């Protein structure tokens, strides 16, 4: 029996998210435009880190492309091992970020799920997510022979000081000057007001979607949120994001009104910490669902709204420095622990699943301290899964299967 001939499960069909189809259409259109030959599309392309300030690029009519997003696509397509091994043959250590390794290797062979990313006209690197991106983007800037702008954000261990603000504001001005020089045209400050307002509204809607899981049963899980996150990352600051998230939020409200939960017999509400394990998303989703466990929230998808309280929609450019410095990953361990405990209380979670991610050092190095703090202060059971976001060689299915079973028994 072929896939198309299998009988349709009405209960499973009812739980499908209808907006998924439109999401796929939008992302296809985005990559088709980006992959269109330079002379036909009439727009420049900038590769930018996921935590970088994208709004000035949108304002300058530059297409932002995210190698990290592409790394996630590589992982989900199960192409990570081949590309990571290719990068290791090129001399890069297996201990480096698998997003970086996969992207560096992909550029040399036009590999990956869409035959490689379009060549950049410039690279924009912001180190608010990690330090690896600095060398990663230097490697790619040399390979493609294009200019690179680096935005350096100091770590906010406890606070954002006046000196920090002055330091980052100065760089934002340099960033704008860099874009003006590369594009050969002046920065449109009036349009920046519009883009900033759309960016803020998109973040508000995204948080509202994530907050629908406060309802019991939750209309989505974090595995669904990992998929829909691509919009706020890739097209932040556009009307497209606002329109799509308004549609998705409306659908979530309809599901709540109809009593449709993603896990029909939801019993255990859990949190997820760290990046997804892209190549095992379906397996993990099914595994937790088999225990009636619903991953109702996670620190990763909420990371794109974590600094929203520091942004001013009426003076978006003026608040850009603080907003992009005070993101979730650019904070001390105590702040990260407080965030997880706040989320556990907000979403009424009874346990926390930590992904100790071999690739993402800033996200993972403090996890055992955070785990201890959460256990001591809240008494919540926790599970530590050791894996990697893209490189399947670091995943032991049998071991993790056993750990999940034992963890659920503790709840």
N, C-alpha and C positions, 0 to 999 in steps of 0.2 A: 504494500500500500504506500503510495507516494504521500508527501507532506500535504498536497492539496486535496487528497482523497480521505484524509483522516477526519473522523466525525468531529463536528464543532462542539466544544464544551460550553453550554450556555452560561454557566456560572463564571467561567474564565473570560468569556467574551464580554460579560457585563462589567468586569473589573478592568478591562483595557481602557487606557486613557486615549480618548478620541483626538486630542490635540497633538498627539505624537506625529500624525501624518503631516500636519502643517509645519511642525518643527523640522522634520526631515526635508520638506520642500525648501524652507528658508535656508537651511544650512547648505543644501545642494546649490541653490542660487548663489549663495555667498562664495562657495569654492569655485563655481563655474566662472564667476566674474574675476576672481583673483587669478585663476589659471588662464584667463584670456590673454593672448599675446599683448605685450605692453603698448604697441602702436594702436591697437584696436580699443583697449579699455580706457585709455586716456587718463589713468590715475596711477600715482606712485604706490608702491607697496612698502610697508614697514613691518619687519618682524619685531615683536614686542613681547616682553615677559608678561606673564599672567597678572602680576601685581603692579604693572606699570600704568602710568596715567594715559589712558587711551583717548580721552575726550579731546585733547588738542589735535590728535591725528584726525578724528572725525571732523573737527572744525576745519581742518586744512584739506578735506576731501581726499585723505590718504586711506588706503585699505589696510587695516591692521590684520596681521597674520600671527598666530600664536604657535610657536614650536611645541610648547607644552600641551596645548590642545591636540596637536598632531601626535605627540607622544601617547596621549590617551587613546587616540584612534588606532595607533600601531598596536598598543596593548590589547584593546578590545578585539582587534582583527587577528590576534595571536601571531603577529609578525615580529614581536619584540626580541625573541631569542636570536633569530638570524641576524638582525641588525645590530644587536648588542655584541654578538660574536664578531661581526664585521668590524665594529669599532675597536674591539680588543685586538684584532689583527693589525689595526692601524696604530696600536701602541697605547690605547687608553685603558686605564685600569678598570676591572670589574667593580671596584669599590665606588666608582663615580656614579652619579645620578643616571638612571636608565633612560629618562627623558633625553638628557644631554647625549648619551651614547647613541641612542636610536636616531636622534636628529642629525648628529654629525655624520653617522654612517649613511643615513638616507640621502643626504645632500650629494654624496659622491656617486650614488648609483640610481638616483631618482626612484628610490624604493619607498615602500609603504602603501597604505590602502588606496591612495589617489595618485600614485606615481610620483610622489614627492611634492614638496611645497613650491609655489611660484618663487622665482628668484627675487630677493629683496632689493630695494633701492637704498634702504637705510636700515639700521638696527637700533632699537631703543631698549636699553637694559636698566631695570630698577632692582636694586638689591634688597628690597624690603621683604622678599620671600626667602632668599638664601644667598650665599656667597658664590656658589657654583656658577650661577648665571653669568658672573663677570668674565670668567675664563671661557665659558661656553660661547658667549657672544663675541668675545675677542677672536676665538677660533673661526667662527662663521664670518665675521667681518673681513678677516684675512682671506678666507676661501673665496668669498664673493666679491672682494675688493670694493666694499661699500663703506660709507661713513658710519660710525658708531657713537651714540650718545649714552653716557652712563649717568643715571640719577642715583646719588648716594643718600640713603636715609639712615640716620643713626637709630640704634635699637632703643625702644622705649621700655626700659626695665620697669620703671614705676610711673614716669610722668613725661610729658612733652614740654620741654622748657622753652623760654624765650629765645635762647641761643640756638636751639634746634630749629625753631621756626624760621629764624633769620637765615640759617644755613640752607634749609631746603627751599625757601622762597627764592633765594638768589639763584638756585639751580633751575627752578621752574622758569624763571626769566631767561636763563641760558638755553633751556630746552626750546622755548618758543623761538628764540633767535636762531637756533640750529635748524628748526623746521622752516623758518623763513628763508634761510640760506639754501637749504637743499631743494625747496620747492620754487624758489625764485619769485615769491610773492609775499605781501604783508599778511600778518596774522589778522583774522577777522574776529575782533573782540565782541561784536554784536552777536555773531553766530555762536560764539563760545557761550554766551548767556543761554541761548536756546538749547545747545547740546548739553550743558550742565544741568538744566532743568529736566531734560529727558533722561539723563543718566540717573539723577536723584529719584525721579518717578519710577524708573525701571527697578532700582534697588528697593524702593518701597513695595512695589508689587511683588518682587521676588521674595521679600521677607514675609509678606502676607500669604503667599503660596506655601512657604515653609511652615508658617504658623497654623495652617489648616490641620496639621497633624496633632495639634493640641486636642482636637476632637477625637472621641472614641466611638467607633474604630477609626483609625487614621485613613484618610482617603488615598494617601500615597505613602511610600516608604523612602528612605534615603537613597535606595537604589534607583528609584524613579527620579529623584532630585538630581542625582549625579548626571543623568541623561539631559535633563532640562536646564542644567547649569550652563551649558554651552552658550546659550543666548546672552546671559548677563556678562559672560567673560568676553565673548567674541564681538558682539555688536552693541556693547554698552554705550549709551549716549545717542541712540537712534530711535526714531518713531517705531521701527520694526519691533524692537524689544518691548516697548510699552504696549503696542497693540497685541502682540502675542501673549504676553503675561496677563493682560486683561482677559483674554480668551481662556487661558489656562486657569486663572483664578475663578472665573465664572463656572468652569467645569468642576473645579474642586468643591465649590459651594453647592452645586447640583448633586454631587456625589454624597455630600454630607446630609443634605435634605432627604435624599433617597436611602440613606443608611448604608451606602456602599463603602466598605472598607477594603483596602488592598489585601489585607489578611482577614478573611471572613470571620474566623473564630479567634480574633486577636486576644491573646492572653498575657504575653510578656512585652512590655514597652522598653526598648533599649536605645542607647546612643552609640554612635560610631565616631571614632576619633582617627584622623589622618586621611590620606588620599584613598580612593577606591583601589581595589585590586582588579584592574580593568579586565584581565583575561579570565577572571573567575566570578564575574558579577552574577551571572545567571545561577551558577552553582551555589554561591553564598546566599543569594536571594531564596532559592528553593530550599536550602538547608535550614535557614532560620524559619522560613514559612512552615516547614514540616513540623516544627516545634510550636507553631502558633506564636512565634516571636516576631514582632514588628520593629524594625529599626526606624524610629519615628523622627530622629533628628541626627545631625552630624556637624562636626566643627568645620568641615571643608566647604560644603555648599553655603553655609552661613557666613563664611569668611568674606564673601563679596558684599556683605551688608554690615560687617562688624565695625567699620569706621564711619558708618553713615551719620552717627550722632555728632561727628566732628565736621561734617560737610554742611555748608550753607547754600541752599538752592538759590538764594537771592544774590549770593556772591561766591559762586562755585569756584571760579579761578582763584579767588583770594583764599579760599579754604582748602585748596587742593593739596598744599604742602602738609598740613596736619592730617587730612583725610588719608593720604597715601602713606604717611609715616606710621600711623596708628592702626595698621591692620593687625589681624589676629596673630599672624606668625612673627611679627616684628616686636613681640612683647616678651617679658620675663615669664619664667615658669609659674610663679604665683598667680599672675594675671591669667595665664592659660588655664590653670586649675580652677580659678574662680569662674571662668567662662563655662567650663564643663559642668561645674556644680550648679551654676545658674540655669543652664540648659536642662539638666536633669530634673530640677525643680519645676521649671516652666512646662516641660513636656511630660511630666509625671513618669519619668523613666525609672525602672527598677534595677538597671544594670548598665555597665559601660563596656563596649568592645573597643579595645585599642589595637590598631594596626601598626605594629612596630615595623616601619617601612625602611628596608635596607637602603633605599635610594635617597630618601628625604631626611637628611641629618637634622636640620633645624626643627622639623616636625616631630622627630622621633627621639632625639637624645634626652629630652626631659620627661619622656613618658612614664618611666618607672617612678620618678618623683611625683608626677601628677597622679599616677595610679595610687600611690601610697596616701597622698593627701585626700583624694576622693574616698578611699576606703576608711581612713581615720575620721574624717569630718562628717561623712554622710552614711558610712556603713554599707555602701553599695557594693554588691559583688562585681568583679571586673574580670575581663578575659583579655589576654595579650596574644595576638596572632602575629607571628613573625613571617614576613613575606616581602614582596617587592611589587611596585605598582605596574611594571611593564615586563620585567624579566621573570619568566615562569620557572627558571631554574632554582629560584629561592622559595618556591611554594611546595609544601608537602601536604598533599590532599588528605592522606590517611591520618597524619598527625593532627591536622587542624580539625578534621571531622570528629575525632575523638575528643579534642579539647572543647569544641562547641557543645557536644553531648554532655560532657561533665559540667560545663558552665551552666547550661539550662537546668540541670538537676539541682543547682545551688539556689535557683531563684524561688 
